[in-house]
Amino acid sequence: AVLVVVVYRQTSARTHKPRAQVAGGTGGASKSSEKRADVAGSASGKLRVWTKDEVGQHATSESLWLVIDGKVYDFTKYVDQHPGGEAIFNDAGADASRGFHGPQHGENVKRMINDYYIGELQSAS
């Protein structure tokens, strides 16, 4: 018996800037990590709430945020590791809940995203 597995790779029509390669660096600090420090008001313990417009400003490989089930995640550091390649950009800077809950993401992925959590999306009310 022969088992044949066919994998379809979803591609995105969305364009994005290639990730900047910086020689020398700045001691490892990035806009993403600076923003993350401000995320959940870490010193005050208050949860950071982001507006749709704020999230929408992060739709490139240099700064990629996604909303999944009302939670905001900064996947900037994960872009190059994403097994689905550019499919991660399908809903860049927007609600990616529907695509995230597809059959391609197992339970381990659903646990892993907690490492990228930066706050909640402001409700529409």
MMTF fields as JSON, N, C-alpha, C and O atoms, coordinates in Angstrom:
{
  "mmtfVersion": "1.0.0",
  "mmtfProducer": "UNKNOWN",
  "numBonds": 499,
  "numAtoms": 500,
  "numGroups": 125,
  "numChains": 1,
  "numModels": 1,
  "chainsPerModel": [1],
  "groupsPerChain": [125],
  "chainIdList": ["A"],
  "bondAtomList": [4, 2, 8, 6, 12, 10, 16, 14, 20, 18, 24, 22, 28, 26, 32, 30, 36, 34, 40, 38, 44, 42, 48, 46, 52, 50, 56, 54, 60, 58, 64, 62, 68, 66, 72, 70, 76, 74, 80, 78, 84, 82, 88, 86, 92, 90, 96, 94, 100, 98, 104, 102, 108, 106, 112, 110, 116, 114, 120, 118, 124, 122, 128, 126, 132, 130, 136, 134, 140, 138, 144, 142, 148, 146, 152, 150, 156, 154, 160, 158, 164, 162, 168, 166, 172, 170, 176, 174, 180, 178, 184, 182, 188, 186, 192, 190, 196, 194, 200, 198, 204, 202, 208, 206, 212, 210, 216, 214, 220, 218, 224, 222, 228, 226, 232, 230, 236, 234, 240, 238, 244, 242, 248, 246, 252, 250, 256, 254, 260, 258, 264, 262, 268, 266, 272, 270, 276, 274, 280, 278, 284, 282, 288, 286, 292, 290, 296, 294, 300, 298, 304, 302, 308, 306, 312, 310, 316, 314, 320, 318, 324, 322, 328, 326, 332, 330, 336, 334, 340, 338, 344, 342, 348, 346, 352, 350, 356, 354, 360, 358, 364, 362, 368, 366, 372, 370, 376, 374, 380, 378, 384, 382, 388, 386, 392, 390, 396, 394, 400, 398, 404, 402, 408, 406, 412, 410, 416, 414, 420, 418, 424, 422, 428, 426, 432, 430, 436, 434, 440, 438, 444, 442, 448, 446, 452, 450, 456, 454, 460, 458, 464, 462, 468, 466, 472, 470, 476, 474, 480, 478, 484, 482, 488, 486, 492, 490, 496, 494],
  "bondOrderList": [1, 1, 1, 1, 1, 1, 1, 1, 1, 1, 1, 1, 1, 1, 1, 1, 1, 1, 1, 1, 1, 1, 1, 1, 1, 1, 1, 1, 1, 1, 1, 1, 1, 1, 1, 1, 1, 1, 1, 1, 1, 1, 1, 1, 1, 1, 1, 1, 1, 1, 1, 1, 1, 1, 1, 1, 1, 1, 1, 1, 1, 1, 1, 1, 1, 1, 1, 1, 1, 1, 1, 1, 1, 1, 1, 1, 1, 1, 1, 1, 1, 1, 1, 1, 1, 1, 1, 1, 1, 1, 1, 1, 1, 1, 1, 1, 1, 1, 1, 1, 1, 1, 1, 1, 1, 1, 1, 1, 1, 1, 1, 1, 1, 1, 1, 1, 1, 1, 1, 1, 1, 1, 1, 1],
  "groupList": [{"groupName": "ALA", "atomNameList": ["N", "CA", "C", "O"], "elementList": ["N", "C", "C", "O"], "formalChargeList": [0, 0, 0, 0], "bondAtomList": [1, 0, 2, 1, 3, 2], "bondOrderList": [1, 1, 2], "singleLetterCode": "A", "chemCompType": "L-PEPTIDE LINKING"}, {"groupName": "VAL", "atomNameList": ["N", "CA", "C", "O"], "elementList": ["N", "C", "C", "O"], "formalChargeList": [0, 0, 0, 0], "bondAtomList": [1, 0, 2, 1, 3, 2], "bondOrderList": [1, 1, 2], "singleLetterCode": "V", "chemCompType": "L-PEPTIDE LINKING"}, {"groupName": "LEU", "atomNameList": ["N", "CA", "C", "O"], "elementList": ["N", "C", "C", "O"], "formalChargeList": [0, 0, 0, 0], "bondAtomList": [1, 0, 2, 1, 3, 2], "bondOrderList": [1, 1, 2], "singleLetterCode": "L", "chemCompType": "L-PEPTIDE LINKING"}, {"groupName": "TYR", "atomNameList": ["N", "CA", "C", "O"], "elementList": ["N", "C", "C", "O"], "formalChargeList": [0, 0, 0, 0], "bondAtomList": [1, 0, 2, 1, 3, 2], "bondOrderList": [1, 1, 2], "singleLetterCode": "Y", "chemCompType": "L-PEPTIDE LINKING"}, {"groupName": "ARG", "atomNameList": ["N", "CA", "C", "O"], "elementList": ["N", "C", "C", "O"], "formalChargeList": [0, 0, 0, 0], "bondAtomList": [1, 0, 2, 1, 3, 2], "bondOrderList": [1, 1, 2], "singleLetterCode": "R", "chemCompType": "L-PEPTIDE LINKING"}, {"groupName": "GLN", "atomNameList": ["N", "CA", "C", "O"], "elementList": ["N", "C", "C", "O"], "formalChargeList": [0, 0, 0, 0], "bondAtomList": [1, 0, 2, 1, 3, 2], "bondOrderList": [1, 1, 2], "singleLetterCode": "Q", "chemCompType": "L-PEPTIDE LINKING"}, {"groupName": "THR", "atomNameList": ["N", "CA", "C", "O"], "elementList": ["N", "C", "C", "O"], "formalChargeList": [0, 0, 0, 0], "bondAtomList": [1, 0, 2, 1, 3, 2], "bondOrderList": [1, 1, 2], "singleLetterCode": "T", "chemCompType": "L-PEPTIDE LINKING"}, {"groupName": "SER", "atomNameList": ["N", "CA", "C", "O"], "elementList": ["N", "C", "C", "O"], "formalChargeList": [0, 0, 0, 0], "bondAtomList": [1, 0, 2, 1, 3, 2], "bondOrderList": [1, 1, 2], "singleLetterCode": "S", "chemCompType": "L-PEPTIDE LINKING"}, {"groupName": "HIS", "atomNameList": ["N", "CA", "C", "O"], "elementList": ["N", "C", "C", "O"], "formalChargeList": [0, 0, 0, 0], "bondAtomList": [1, 0, 2, 1, 3, 2], "bondOrderList": [1, 1, 2], "singleLetterCode": "H", "chemCompType": "L-PEPTIDE LINKING"}, {"groupName": "LYS", "atomNameList": ["N", "CA", "C", "O"], "elementList": ["N", "C", "C", "O"], "formalChargeList": [0, 0, 0, 0], "bondAtomList": [1, 0, 2, 1, 3, 2], "bondOrderList": [1, 1, 2], "singleLetterCode": "K", "chemCompType": "L-PEPTIDE LINKING"}, {"groupName": "PRO", "atomNameList": ["N", "CA", "C", "O"], "elementList": ["N", "C", "C", "O"], "formalChargeList": [0, 0, 0, 0], "bondAtomList": [1, 0, 2, 1, 3, 2], "bondOrderList": [1, 1, 2], "singleLetterCode": "P", "chemCompType": "L-PEPTIDE LINKING"}, {"groupName": "GLY", "atomNameList": ["N", "CA", "C", "O"], "elementList": ["N", "C", "C", "O"], "formalChargeList": [0, 0, 0, 0], "bondAtomList": [1, 0, 2, 1, 3, 2], "bondOrderList": [1, 1, 2], "singleLetterCode": "G", "chemCompType": "PEPTIDE LINKING"}, {"groupName": "GLU", "atomNameList": ["N", "CA", "C", "O"], "elementList": ["N", "C", "C", "O"], "formalChargeList": [0, 0, 0, 0], "bondAtomList": [1, 0, 2, 1, 3, 2], "bondOrderList": [1, 1, 2], "singleLetterCode": "E", "chemCompType": "L-PEPTIDE LINKING"}, {"groupName": "ASP", "atomNameList": ["N", "CA", "C", "O"], "elementList": ["N", "C", "C", "O"], "formalChargeList": [0, 0, 0, 0], "bondAtomList": [1, 0, 2, 1, 3, 2], "bondOrderList": [1, 1, 2], "singleLetterCode": "D", "chemCompType": "L-PEPTIDE LINKING"}, {"groupName": "TRP", "atomNameList": ["N", "CA", "C", "O"], "elementList": ["N", "C", "C", "O"], "formalChargeList": [0, 0, 0, 0], "bondAtomList": [1, 0, 2, 1, 3, 2], "bondOrderList": [1, 1, 2], "singleLetterCode": "W", "chemCompType": "L-PEPTIDE LINKING"}, {"groupName": "ILE", "atomNameList": ["N", "CA", "C", "O"], "elementList": ["N", "C", "C", "O"], "formalChargeList": [0, 0, 0, 0], "bondAtomList": [1, 0, 2, 1, 3, 2], "bondOrderList": [1, 1, 2], "singleLetterCode": "I", "chemCompType": "L-PEPTIDE LINKING"}, {"groupName": "PHE", "atomNameList": ["N", "CA", "C", "O"], "elementList": ["N", "C", "C", "O"], "formalChargeList": [0, 0, 0, 0], "bondAtomList": [1, 0, 2, 1, 3, 2], "bondOrderList": [1, 1, 2], "singleLetterCode": "F", "chemCompType": "L-PEPTIDE LINKING"}, {"groupName": "ASN", "atomNameList": ["N", "CA", "C", "O"], "elementList": ["N", "C", "C", "O"], "formalChargeList": [0, 0, 0, 0], "bondAtomList": [1, 0, 2, 1, 3, 2], "bondOrderList": [1, 1, 2], "singleLetterCode": "N", "chemCompType": "L-PEPTIDE LINKING"}, {"groupName": "MET", "atomNameList": ["N", "CA", "C", "O"], "elementList": ["N", "C", "C", "O"], "formalChargeList": [0, 0, 0, 0], "bondAtomList": [1, 0, 2, 1, 3, 2], "bondOrderList": [1, 1, 2], "singleLetterCode": "M", "chemCompType": "L-PEPTIDE LINKING"}],
  "groupTypeList": [0, 1, 2, 1, 1, 1, 1, 3, 4, 5, 6, 7, 0, 4, 6, 8, 9, 10, 4, 0, 5, 1, 0, 11, 11, 6, 11, 11, 0, 7, 9, 7, 7, 12, 9, 4, 0, 13, 1, 0, 11, 7, 0, 7, 11, 9, 2, 4, 1, 14, 6, 9, 13, 12, 1, 11, 5, 8, 0, 6, 7, 12, 7, 2, 14, 2, 1, 15, 13, 11, 9, 1, 3, 13, 16, 6, 9, 3, 1, 13, 5, 8, 10, 11, 11, 12, 0, 15, 16, 17, 13, 0, 11, 0, 13, 0, 7, 4, 11, 16, 8, 11, 10, 5, 8, 11, 12, 17, 1, 9, 4, 18, 15, 17, 13, 3, 3, 15, 11, 12, 2, 5, 7, 0, 7],
  "groupIdList": [1, 2, 3, 4, 5, 6, 7, 8, 9, 10, 11, 12, 13, 14, 15, 16, 17, 18, 19, 20, 21, 22, 23, 24, 25, 26, 27, 28, 29, 30, 31, 32, 33, 34, 35, 36, 37, 38, 39, 40, 41, 42, 43, 44, 45, 46, 47, 48, 49, 50, 51, 52, 53, 54, 55, 56, 57, 58, 59, 60, 61, 62, 63, 64, 65, 66, 67, 68, 69, 70, 71, 72, 73, 74, 75, 76, 77, 78, 79, 80, 81, 82, 83, 84, 85, 86, 87, 88, 89, 90, 91, 92, 93, 94, 95, 96, 97, 98, 99, 100, 101, 102, 103, 104, 105, 106, 107, 108, 109, 110, 111, 112, 113, 114, 115, 116, 117, 118, 119, 120, 121, 122, 123, 124, 125],
  "secStructList": [7, 7, 7, 7, 7, 7, 7, 7, 7, 7, 7, 7, 7, 7, 7, 7, 7, 7, 7, 7, 7, 7, 1, 1, 7, 1, 6, 6, 7, 7, 2, 2, 2, 2, 2, 2, 2, 6, 6, 6, 7, 6, 6, 6, 6, 7, 7, 7, 3, 3, 7, 2, 2, 2, 2, 2, 6, 7, 3, 3, 6, 6, 3, 3, 3, 3, 3, 3, 6, 6, 3, 3, 3, 3, 7, 4, 4, 4, 4, 4, 4, 7, 6, 6, 4, 4, 4, 4, 4, 6, 6, 6, 6, 1, 5, 7, 2, 2, 2, 2, 6, 1, 6, 6, 7, 7, 2, 2, 2, 2, 2, 2, 4, 4, 4, 4, 3, 3, 3, 3, 3, 7, 7, 7, 7],
  "xCoordList": [0.848, 0.0, 0.887, 1.955, 0.427, 1.183, 0.319, -0.848, 0.886, 0.184, 0.705, 1.907, -0.187, 0.191, -0.4, -1.604, 0.439, -0.01, 0.206, 1.311, -0.845, -0.752, -0.908, -1.873, 0.033, -0.01, -0.189, 0.593, -1.219, -1.459, -0.962, -1.262, -0.212, 0.281, -0.544, -0.602, -1.169, -1.98, -1.058, -0.164, -1.267, -0.438, -1.283, -2.509, -0.625, -1.317, -1.099, 0.002, -2.161, -2.02, -1.547, -1.181, -1.555, -1.138, 0.364, 1.136, 0.761, 2.196, 2.722, 1.99, 3.967, 4.593, 6.055, 6.655, 6.603, 8.014, 8.869, 8.522, 9.974, 10.873, 11.461, 11.602, 11.79, 12.358, 13.696, 14.525, 13.907, 15.164, 16.273, 16.075, 17.411, 18.586, 19.527, 20.017, 19.774, 20.605, 21.896, 21.888, 22.996, 24.302, 24.673, 24.47, 25.209, 25.656, 24.565, 24.812, 23.38, 22.262, 22.366, 23.286, 21.403, 21.363, 21.246, 20.421, 22.07, 22.02, 20.821, 20.452, 20.205, 19.103, 17.748, 16.735, 17.685, 16.391, 15.757, 16.438, 14.453, 13.74, 12.474, 12.049, 11.865, 10.593, 9.583, 8.776, 9.633, 8.692, 8.87, 7.889, 10.124, 10.336, 10.062, 9.6, 10.342, 10.015, 8.514, 8.03, 7.765, 6.315, 5.8, 4.866, 6.413, 5.975, 6.133, 5.321, 7.161, 7.364, 6.21, 5.922, 5.551, 4.442, 3.094, 2.056, 3.125, 1.927, 0.845, -0.164, 1.034, -0.036, 0.173, -0.246, 0.814, 1.086, 1.791, 1.403, 2.844, 3.479, 3.717, 3.575, 4.065, 4.298, 2.975, 2.909, 1.939, 0.674, -0.22, -1.181, 0.085, -0.731, -2.012, -2.816, -2.22, -3.417, -3.208, -2.1, -4.27, -4.224, -4.236, -5.017, -3.389, -3.352, -4.462, -4.629, -5.209, -6.275, -5.879, -5.535, -5.929, -5.528, -6.762, -7.727, -6.733, -7.821, -7.556, -6.432, -8.601, -8.457, -7.433, -6.631, -7.467, -6.526, -5.084, -4.186, -4.865, -3.51, -3.012, -1.876, -3.847, -3.459, -3.195, -2.247, -4.021, -3.898, -2.596, -2.224, -1.897, -0.613, 0.528, 1.667, 0.225, 1.253, 0.954, 0.55, 1.161, 0.808, 1.962, 1.747, 3.188, 4.365, 5.229, 4.987, 6.229, 7.134, 8.011, 8.603, 8.091, 8.854, 8.046, 8.613, 6.731, 5.854, 4.52, 3.677, 4.333, 3.146, 2.313, 2.724, 1.14, 0.205, -1.025, -1.452, -1.589, -2.829, -3.778, -3.351, -5.069, -6.093, -6.677, -7.091, -6.707, -7.302, -8.23, -7.794, -9.515, -10.538, -10.506, -10.656, -10.309, -10.327, -9.038, -8.95, -8.045, -6.749, -5.745, -5.799, -4.835, -3.856, -2.506, -2.05, -1.887, -0.607, 0.386, 0.03, 1.626, 2.706, 3.555, 4.373, 3.347, 4.051, 5.288, 5.805, 5.764, 6.91, 8.091, 8.684, 8.426, 9.586, 9.316, 10.243, 8.064, 7.691, 7.566, 7.514, 7.516, 7.275, 8.17, 7.675, 9.471, 10.411, 10.277, 10.731, 9.661, 9.516, 8.18, 8.004, 7.25, 5.908, 5.945, 6.357, 5.523, 5.583, 4.734, 5.021, 3.709, 2.849, 3.369, 2.664, 4.588, 5.186, 4.382, 4.025, 4.104, 3.447, 1.967, 1.327, 1.41, -0.005, -0.257, -1.386, 0.774, 0.614, 0.217, -0.291, 0.445, 0.101, -1.334, -1.769, -2.069, -3.42, -4.299, -5.098, -4.169, -4.975, -4.088, -4.441, -2.95, -1.989, -2.642, -3.311, -2.443, -2.992, -4.502, -5.14, -5.076, -6.533, -6.921, -6.08, -8.217, -8.735, -8.401, -8.863, -7.603, -7.175, -7.814, -7.359, -8.852, -9.469, -9.89, -9.566, -10.598, -11.122, -9.991, -10.055, -8.97, -7.852, -7.055, -6.567, -6.923, -6.155, -6.806, -6.111, -8.118, -8.82, -9.033, -9.862, -8.29, -8.351, -7.653, -7.003, -7.784, -7.221, -5.688, -5.101, -5.041, -3.578, -2.933, -1.734, -3.688, -3.13, -3.596, -4.776, -2.655, -2.954, -2.949, -2.769, -3.148, -3.202, -1.896, -1.913, -0.762, 0.523, 0.637, 1.214, 0.097, 0.128, -0.763, -0.413, -1.895, -2.828, -2.222, -2.572, -1.321, -0.614, 0.549, 0.815, 1.236, 2.418, 2.096, 2.932, 0.909, 0.621, 0.618, 0.758, 0.461, 0.484, 1.794, 1.829, 2.871, 4.178, 4.18, 5.052, 3.218, 3.176, 2.029, 1.811, 1.312, 0.157, 0.595, 1.508, -0.072, 0.279, -0.925, -0.765, -2.111, -3.263, -4.566, -4.646, -5.578, -6.927, -7.292, -6.767, -8.204, -8.749, -9.911, -10.766, -9.937, -11.017, -12.342, -12.438, -13.351, -14.652, -15.288, -14.959, -16.207, -16.819, -17.883, -18.457, -18.174, -19.241, -18.86, -19.683],
  "yCoordList": [-1.185, 0.0, 1.239, 1.259, 2.252, 3.493, 4.621, 4.749, 5.428, 6.58, 7.83, 8.094, 8.58, 9.807, 10.977, 11.02, 11.907, 13.096, 14.295, 14.523, 15.054, 16.248, 17.454, 17.55, 18.368, 19.577, 20.762, 20.962, 21.541, 22.753, 23.924, 24.044, 24.785, 25.977, 27.163, 27.482, 27.795, 28.968, 30.162, 30.374, 30.932, 32.117, 33.357, 33.319, 34.421, 35.67, 36.653, 36.772, 37.352, 38.405, 39.693, 40.65, 39.713, 40.878, 41.088, 40.13, 42.295, 42.569, 43.012, 43.576, 42.758, 43.183, 43.482, 42.997, 44.29, 44.654, 43.506, 42.876, 43.232, 42.212, 42.684, 43.882, 41.74, 42.06, 42.752, 42.315, 43.813, 44.565, 43.769, 43.207, 43.725, 43.082, 44.189, 44.971, 44.252, 45.324, 44.739, 43.875, 45.205, 44.746, 45.496, 46.707, 44.791, 45.444, 45.513, 45.178, 45.932, 45.97, 47.07, 47.887, 47.079, 48.101, 47.446, 47.841, 46.449, 45.788, 44.868, 44.513, 44.475, 43.534, 44.169, 43.482, 45.447, 46.09, 46.349, 46.725, 46.146, 46.417, 47.173, 47.22, 47.771, 48.451, 47.478, 47.832, 46.245, 45.237, 44.964, 44.92, 44.779, 44.478, 45.695, 45.556, 46.895, 48.105, 48.215, 48.546, 47.937, 47.996, 46.933, 47.183, 45.739, 44.651, 45.033, 44.62, 45.813, 46.228, 47.097, 47.145, 47.782, 48.661, 47.931, 48.507, 46.691, 45.942, 45.892, 46.588, 45.113, 44.882, 45.724, 45.34, 46.863, 47.713, 46.9, 46.918, 46.174, 45.183, 45.66, 44.866, 46.89, 47.378, 47.543, 47.268, 47.985, 48.236, 47.008, 46.977, 45.984, 44.79, 44.963, 44.034, 46.136, 46.358, 45.81, 45.856, 45.293, 44.739, 45.846, 46.79, 45.754, 46.743, 46.429, 45.279, 47.435, 47.292, 48.081, 49.259, 47.428, 48.02, 48.296, 47.532, 49.387, 49.678, 48.955, 48.531, 48.82, 48.219, 48.993, 48.397, 50.323, 51.153, 50.903, 50.836, 50.765, 50.5, 49.155, 49.049, 48.147, 46.818, 46.87, 46.252, 47.599, 47.697, 48.304, 48.134, 49.007, 49.611, 48.592, 48.93, 47.363, 46.322, 45.177, 44.09, 45.444, 44.472, 44.209, 43.97, 44.256, 43.978, 42.942, 42.612, 42.433, 41.472, 42.14, 41.462, 43.462, 44.183, 44.367, 44.604, 44.261, 44.383, 43.74, 44.362, 42.501, 41.733, 41.398, 40.611, 42.007, 41.72, 41.056, 41.378, 40.125, 39.463, 39.458, 39.421, 39.495, 39.361, 37.967, 37.563, 37.23, 35.897, 35.838, 35.935, 35.68, 35.599, 36.798, 36.648, 37.987, 39.212, 39.516, 40.528, 38.659, 38.874, 39.313, 38.852, 40.205, 40.743, 40.068, 39.945, 39.637, 38.947, 39.635, 40.042, 39.758, 40.307, 39.131, 38.59, 38.743, 37.598, 38.004, 37.207, 39.22, 39.715, 38.74, 38.436, 38.262, 37.378, 35.968, 35.167, 35.659, 34.315, 34.203, 33.092, 35.32, 35.328, 34.336, 33.527, 34.382, 33.523, 32.048, 31.183, 31.752, 30.367, 29.745, 28.531, 30.557, 30.07, 28.983, 29.256, 27.768, 26.668, 26.917, 26.357, 27.736, 28.037, 29.185, 29.678, 29.617, 30.69, 31.973, 32.429, 32.548, 33.851, 33.811, 34.861, 32.643, 32.562, 33.337, 33.754, 33.536, 34.293, 35.746, 36.43, 36.218, 37.591, 37.744, 38.861, 36.648, 36.729, 37.728, 38.425, 37.81, 38.738, 39.658, 40.024, 40.025, 40.869, 42.159, 42.852, 42.472, 43.691, 43.648, 44.693, 42.457, 42.331, 41.039, 40.363, 40.716, 39.525, 38.28, 38.125, 37.405, 36.179, 34.945, 33.825, 35.138, 34.032, 32.889, 31.732, 33.194, 32.154, 31.301, 30.072, 31.951, 31.213, 30.452, 29.353, 31.025, 30.37, 29.073, 28.104, 29.046, 27.866, 26.793, 25.9, 26.874, 25.849, 24.576, 24.556, 23.52, 22.215, 22.183, 21.242, 23.183, 23.198, 23.514, 23.29, 24.026, 24.391, 23.425, 23.377, 22.662, 21.717, 22.4, 23.613, 21.604, 22.116, 22.76, 23.731, 22.244, 22.843, 24.28, 25.123, 24.571, 25.936, 26.834, 27.984, 26.325, 27.111, 27.459, 28.481, 26.619, 26.938, 27.896, 28.787, 27.714, 28.507, 29.987, 30.833, 30.316, 31.726, 32.585, 33.805, 31.97, 32.748, 33.499, 34.535, 32.983, 33.661, 34.99, 35.827, 35.191, 36.385, 37.326, 38.336, 37.005, 37.785, 39.16, 39.264, 40.221, 41.571, 42.36, 43.513, 41.782, 42.494, 42.101, 41.092, 42.913, 42.637, 43.675, 44.788, 43.29, 44.221, 44.962, 44.353, 46.271, 47.099, 46.652, 46.477, 46.47, 46.047, 47.176, 48.345, 46.823, 47.792, 48.647, 49.505, 48.465, 49.227, 50.623, 51.352],
  "zCoordList": [0.0, 0.0, 0.0, 0.611, -0.687, -0.791, -0.253, -0.623, 0.611, 1.164, 0.461, 0.46, -0.123, -0.813, -0.042, 0.212, 0.319, 1.034, 0.133, -0.358, -0.082, -0.907, -0.004, 0.755, -0.085, 0.724, -0.203, -1.132, 0.055, -0.714, 0.082, 1.27, -0.547, 0.128, -0.336, -1.524, 0.616, 0.315, 0.158, 0.977, -0.878, -1.077, -0.907, -1.013, -0.65, -0.387, -1.522, -2.061, -1.873, -2.872, -2.212, -2.895, -0.895, -0.13, -0.293, -0.259, -0.463, -0.579, 0.769, 1.582, 0.993, 2.239, 1.976, 1.017, 2.854, 2.709, 3.226, 4.225, 2.56, 3.093, 4.421, 4.666, 5.25, 6.55, 6.374, 5.577, 7.102, 7.018, 7.692, 8.769, 7.072, 7.642, 8.102, 7.288, 9.389, 9.929, 10.449, 11.325, 9.915, 10.381, 11.641, 11.734, 12.597, 13.827, 14.871, 16.029, 14.509, 15.439, 16.46, 16.431, 17.371, 18.418, 19.779, 20.603, 20.008, 21.295, 21.446, 22.566, 20.334, 20.381, 20.559, 20.427, 20.852, 21.039, 19.686, 18.732, 19.609, 18.369, 18.7, 19.855, 17.67, 17.885, 18.455, 19.315, 17.966, 18.424, 19.917, 20.66, 20.363, 21.776, 22.64, 23.773, 22.12, 22.878, 23.048, 24.131, 21.973, 22.027, 22.991, 23.753, 22.958, 23.823, 25.292, 26.12, 25.634, 27.015, 27.497, 28.693, 26.569, 26.893, 26.848, 27.175, 26.449, 26.115, 27.167, 27.055, 28.145, 29.108, 30.349, 31.441, 30.192, 31.335, 32.392, 33.561, 31.982, 32.83, 34.26, 35.19, 34.463, 35.821, 36.579, 37.777, 35.892, 36.566, 36.619, 37.388, 35.805, 35.779, 34.983, 34.908, 34.383, 33.577, 32.179, 31.643, 31.593, 30.257, 29.219, 29.34, 28.204, 27.133, 26.138, 25.731, 25.754, 24.767, 23.528, 23.619, 22.364, 21.102, 20.252, 20.289, 19.487, 18.554, 17.233, 16.961, 16.418, 15.09, 14.257, 13.538, 14.361, 13.6, 14.029, 13.191, 15.336, 15.823, 15.298, 14.834, 15.371, 14.888, 13.385, 12.901, 12.649, 11.198, 10.721, 9.56, 11.593, 11.233, 11.242, 10.92, 11.605, 11.745, 10.785, 11.197, 9.498, 8.465, 7.502, 6.314, 8.024, 7.202, 7.908, 9.07, 7.209, 7.84, 8.899, 9.738, 8.857, 9.879, 11.154, 12.22, 11.051, 12.211, 11.857, 11.212, 12.278, 11.919, 13.146, 13.999, 13.22, 14.297, 13.709, 12.6, 14.468, 14.079, 15.266, 16.419, 14.968, 15.991, 15.849, 14.763, 16.96, 16.982, 18.175, 19.322, 17.898, 18.942, 19.887, 21.1, 19.32, 20.107, 20.856, 21.551, 20.725, 21.36, 20.29, 19.15, 20.668, 19.723, 19.973, 21.11, 18.875, 18.936, 17.999, 16.893, 18.453, 17.639, 17.148, 17.892, 15.887, 15.308, 14.513, 13.73, 14.701, 13.94, 13.989, 12.954, 15.152, 15.294, 14.785, 14.66, 14.492, 14.045, 12.528, 12.001, 11.82, 10.372, 9.637, 8.852, 9.876, 9.149, 9.517, 8.768, 10.658, 11.113, 10.689, 10.796, 10.213, 9.916, 8.829, 7.702, 9.156, 8.187, 6.938, 5.88, 7.044, 5.9, 5.061, 4.18, 5.319, 4.533, 4.613, 5.699, 3.466, 3.41, 3.754, 3.807, 3.986, 4.38, 5.662, 5.92, 6.464, 7.709, 7.43, 8.319, 6.202, 5.84, 5.323, 5.045, 5.191, 4.632, 5.37, 4.743, 6.672, 7.461, 8.294, 9.416, 7.748, 8.464, 8.947, 8.18, 10.218, 10.79, 10.97, 11.097, 10.982, 11.056, 11.783, 12.375, 11.722, 12.386, 11.57, 10.44, 12.147, 11.482, 12.117, 11.883, 12.909, 13.649, 12.74, 13.009, 11.683, 10.797, 10.206, 10.24, 9.673, 9.102, 10.143, 9.877, 11.315, 12.378, 12.831, 13.138, 12.876, 13.375, 12.321, 12.498, 11.227, 10.189, 10.638, 11.683, 9.856, 10.23, 10.247, 10.783, 9.678, 9.619, 10.962, 11.126, 11.923, 13.225, 14.307, 14.653, 14.83, 15.903, 17.268, 17.374, 18.292, 19.671, 20.099, 20.855, 19.634, 20.022, 19.527, 20.215, 18.347, 17.81, 18.654, 18.919, 19.074, 19.883, 21.242, 21.833, 21.738, 22.986, 22.726, 23.533, 21.602, 21.271, 21.106, 21.424, 20.62, 20.345, 21.604, 21.52, 22.754, 23.999, 24.184, 24.848, 23.598, 23.677, 22.929, 23.161, 22.04, 21.201, 21.577, 20.908, 22.621, 23.07, 23.584, 24.403, 23.087, 23.54, 24.05, 24.453, 24.046, 24.588, 23.92, 23.219, 24.149, 23.632, 22.577, 22.573, 21.681, 20.695, 21.337, 21.981, 21.162, 21.705, 21.085, 19.87, 21.917, 21.386, 20.607, 20.809, 19.711, 18.806, 19.467, 18.795, 20.723, 21.372, 21.775, 22.329]
}
